[in-house]
Amino acid sequence: MSSTSTPLYRFLAPRYWPVWLALGAVRLLVALPYGAQRIAGRIIGRTALVFARQRRAIAARNLELAFPELDAAARRELLRRHFESLGMSIIETGMCWWASDARISRLVEVSGLEHAEAALAAGHGAIMLTGHFTTLDLGGRFLTRVAPVSAMYRPHRNPLFEEIMRRGRERSARQAFVKTDVRAMIRALRTNHLVWYAPDQAHKRGKYSAVVPFFGVPAPTNTATSAFARLGQAPVIPFFPVRLPGRGGYRLEILPPLKDFPGSDPDADALRINHLLEERIRLCPEQYLWVHRRFKPAGAAGEDHYGPLGRKRKRRASA
């Protein structure tokens, strides 16, 4: 156990009981055969489509912005398939944490492993670049089955869920560190690690941020990939996990390193990454994470595509 682990008995207070119940349900779903998991995932997703109104509205708006060429009926169908994919992603996250290595190996076919092996042989590690797909966590677990990996992650607000999530990721990764720990990122690259990295969610304005088109819509975008690659002297290798139809399992595609990366302009590098992500998203659009406000306003003068959707409600002052 990591020295930073918190004993689970500290999370026995009643306020954690709903989280324990949810985790127990997911743990049971992990034990099901894969075909039954696909059915359960669809049921979970269709239930969320009905009740998660705010997330449904955000996803619908994202699909409207990203795919204006689709008519309303086609976007509704894509929205339904997206929520089914989200439902399956809950089970896949549990598989990432609790499934055996043997079961993971049976479910995935890997292509392009030679690109990661070449980076390790060169001794500079690599930034394993991907996007926020619904197969996000399981894709990282797949990668650790074929190469040593460190992972960046966003801390969860619930302490119990954060502890379970961290333990699950550290089960397969050499180390897991929060996405704001830049020094840990560079240190991992310089010690010949592969570092899992997904820079595509909406990014707050700052040193490593620019307004770059994503699906033709100006969006605040993370430009730190260029700096990480330069400081770590590491190649950027895109990889994408894809959930196959039916009971086909998954395909992990590792692409060749980006050529001439980083360039002289971080904004141009970020646009290049966005174009790559767009190409991959179009291959399986239902598997991208559309419930996130990807097209948030770029500063006070930016266009607000969502109106009140997704804005945090102000807490009422206590009496």
DADA-V546431 format. One record per backbone hydrogen bond with DSSP energy under -0.5 kcal/mol. CO is the residue of the C=O (numbers start at 1). NH is the residue of the N-H. E is the energy in kcal/mol with one decimal. If there is no record, write none. Layout:
co:CO nh:NH e:E
co:CO nh:NH e:E
This chain:
co:2 nh:5 e:-1.7
co:5 nh:7 e:-0.5
co:7 nh:10 e:-1.7
co:8 nh:11 e:-2.1
co:9 nh:12 e:-0.8
co:13 nh:16 e:-2.3
co:14 nh:17 e:-1.4
co:16 nh:20 e:-2.3
co:17 nh:21 e:-2.6
co:18 nh:22 e:-2.3
co:19 nh:23 e:-2.9
co:20 nh:24 e:-2.5
co:21 nh:25 e:-2.1
co:22 nh:26 e:-2.3
co:23 nh:27 e:-2.5
co:24 nh:28 e:-1.9
co:25 nh:29 e:-1.9
co:26 nh:30 e:-2.0
co:27 nh:31 e:-0.8
co:28 nh:31 e:-0.7
co:29 nh:32 e:-1.2
co:33 nh:37 e:-2.0
co:34 nh:38 e:-2.1
co:35 nh:39 e:-1.5
co:36 nh:40 e:-2.6
co:37 nh:41 e:-2.9
co:38 nh:42 e:-1.8
co:39 nh:43 e:-2.0
co:40 nh:44 e:-2.6
co:41 nh:45 e:-2.5
co:42 nh:46 e:-2.6
co:43 nh:47 e:-2.0
co:44 nh:48 e:-2.3
co:45 nh:49 e:-2.1
co:46 nh:50 e:-1.1
co:47 nh:51 e:-2.0
co:48 nh:52 e:-3.0
co:51 nh:53 e:-1.9
co:52 nh:56 e:-2.4
co:53 nh:57 e:-2.3
co:54 nh:58 e:-2.3
co:55 nh:59 e:-2.7
co:56 nh:60 e:-2.4
co:57 nh:61 e:-2.1
co:58 nh:62 e:-2.4
co:59 nh:63 e:-2.5
co:60 nh:64 e:-1.8
co:61 nh:65 e:-2.1
co:62 nh:66 e:-2.8
co:63 nh:67 e:-2.3
co:67 nh:70 e:-1.7
co:71 nh:75 e:-2.1
co:72 nh:76 e:-2.1
co:73 nh:77 e:-2.1
co:74 nh:78 e:-2.2
co:75 nh:79 e:-2.5
co:76 nh:80 e:-2.2
co:77 nh:81 e:-2.3
co:78 nh:82 e:-2.2
co:79 nh:83 e:-2.1
co:80 nh:84 e:-1.9
co:81 nh:85 e:-2.0
co:82 nh:86 e:-2.3
co:83 nh:87 e:-2.3
co:84 nh:88 e:-1.9
co:85 nh:89 e:-1.9
co:86 nh:90 e:-1.2
co:87 nh:91 e:-1.0
co:88 nh:92 e:-2.4
co:89 nh:93 e:-2.2
co:90 nh:94 e:-1.6
co:91 nh:95 e:-2.2
co:92 nh:96 e:-2.3
co:93 nh:97 e:-1.5
co:94 nh:98 e:-2.7
co:95 nh:99 e:-1.9
co:100 nh:104 e:-2.1
co:101 nh:105 e:-2.4
co:102 nh:106 e:-1.6
co:103 nh:107 e:-1.1
co:104 nh:107 e:-0.6
co:104 nh:108 e:-1.0
co:107 nh:250 e:-2.7
co:109 nh:252 e:-2.8
co:111 nh:254 e:-2.7
co:112 nh:115 e:-1.8
co:112 nh:116 e:-0.6
co:113 nh:117 e:-2.2
co:114 nh:118 e:-2.1
co:115 nh:119 e:-1.6
co:116 nh:120 e:-2.0
co:117 nh:121 e:-2.3
co:118 nh:122 e:-1.6
co:119 nh:123 e:-0.7
co:119 nh:124 e:-1.2
co:119 nh:125 e:-0.6
co:120 nh:123 e:-0.8
co:125 nh:235 e:-0.7
co:126 nh:128 e:-0.7
co:126 nh:195 e:-2.9
co:127 nh:129 e:-1.1
co:127 nh:237 e:-2.8
co:128 nh:197 e:-2.6
co:129 nh:239 e:-2.8
co:131 nh:133 e:-1.9
co:132 nh:289 e:-2.2
co:133 nh:136 e:-1.7
co:135 nh:139 e:-2.9
co:136 nh:140 e:-1.5
co:137 nh:141 e:-1.9
co:138 nh:142 e:-2.5
co:139 nh:143 e:-1.9
co:140 nh:144 e:-1.8
co:141 nh:145 e:-0.7
co:142 nh:145 e:-1.0
co:143 nh:146 e:-1.4
co:143 nh:147 e:-1.2
co:148 nh:194 e:-1.1
co:149 nh:174 e:-3.4
co:149 nh:175 e:-0.6
co:150 nh:196 e:-2.9
co:151 nh:177 e:-2.5
co:153 nh:155 e:-0.5
co:153 nh:179 e:-2.1
co:157 nh:159 e:-0.6
co:158 nh:162 e:-2.6
co:159 nh:163 e:-2.2
co:160 nh:164 e:-2.3
co:161 nh:165 e:-2.8
co:162 nh:166 e:-2.6
co:163 nh:167 e:-2.2
co:164 nh:168 e:-2.4
co:165 nh:169 e:-2.3
co:166 nh:170 e:-2.5
co:167 nh:171 e:-1.1
co:168 nh:172 e:-0.5
co:169 nh:172 e:-0.9
co:169 nh:173 e:-2.4
co:175 nh:151 e:-2.3
co:177 nh:153 e:-1.5
co:178 nh:181 e:-2.1
co:180 nh:182 e:-1.7
co:181 nh:185 e:-1.6
co:182 nh:186 e:-2.4
co:183 nh:187 e:-2.6
co:184 nh:188 e:-2.3
co:185 nh:189 e:-1.8
co:186 nh:190 e:-2.5
co:187 nh:191 e:-1.0
co:188 nh:193 e:-2.1
co:189 nh:192 e:-1.7
co:193 nh:126 e:-1.8
co:193 nh:195 e:-0.5
co:194 nh:150 e:-3.3
co:194 nh:196 e:-0.6
co:195 nh:128 e:-2.8
co:196 nh:152 e:-1.2
co:197 nh:130 e:-2.2
co:199 nh:222 e:-0.8
co:206 nh:209 e:-0.9
co:208 nh:223 e:-1.6
co:208 nh:224 e:-0.5
co:210 nh:212 e:-0.8
co:210 nh:221 e:-3.2
co:212 nh:219 e:-1.4
co:214 nh:217 e:-1.4
co:217 nh:214 e:-2.1
co:219 nh:212 e:-2.6
co:220 nh:203 e:-1.0
co:221 nh:210 e:-1.9
co:223 nh:226 e:-0.9
co:223 nh:227 e:-0.6
co:224 nh:228 e:-2.7
co:225 nh:229 e:-2.5
co:226 nh:230 e:-2.1
co:227 nh:231 e:-3.0
co:228 nh:232 e:-2.6
co:229 nh:233 e:-0.6
co:229 nh:234 e:-1.6
co:235 nh:127 e:-2.7
co:235 nh:237 e:-0.6
co:236 nh:238 e:-0.6
co:236 nh:258 e:-2.7
co:237 nh:129 e:-1.5
co:238 nh:255 e:-2.8
co:240 nh:253 e:-2.5
co:242 nh:244 e:-0.6
co:242 nh:251 e:-2.4
co:245 nh:248 e:-1.9
co:249 nh:244 e:-2.6
co:250 nh:109 e:-1.9
co:251 nh:242 e:-2.5
co:251 nh:253 e:-0.7
co:252 nh:111 e:-2.5
co:252 nh:254 e:-0.6
co:253 nh:240 e:-2.4
co:253 nh:255 e:-0.6
co:256 nh:238 e:-0.6
co:258 nh:261 e:-0.7
co:264 nh:266 e:-0.5
co:265 nh:269 e:-2.0
co:266 nh:270 e:-2.5
co:267 nh:271 e:-2.2
co:268 nh:272 e:-2.1
co:269 nh:273 e:-2.2
co:270 nh:274 e:-2.5
co:271 nh:275 e:-2.4
co:272 nh:276 e:-2.0
co:273 nh:277 e:-2.7
co:274 nh:278 e:-2.6
co:275 nh:279 e:-2.1
co:276 nh:280 e:-2.0
co:277 nh:281 e:-3.0
co:278 nh:282 e:-2.3
co:279 nh:283 e:-0.6
co:280 nh:283 e:-0.7
co:280 nh:284 e:-0.8
co:281 nh:284 e:-1.0
co:284 nh:287 e:-2.2
co:285 nh:288 e:-1.2
co:287 nh:134 e:-3.6
co:288 nh:290 e:-1.5
co:289 nh:292 e:-0.7
co:292 nh:294 e:-2.3
co:293 nh:296 e:-0.9
co:295 nh:305 e:-0.6
co:296 nh:220 e:-0.6
co:297 nh:299 e:-1.4
co:299 nh:302 e:-1.4
co:303 nh:305 e:-0.8
co:306 nh:309 e:-2.0
co:308 nh:311 e:-1.5
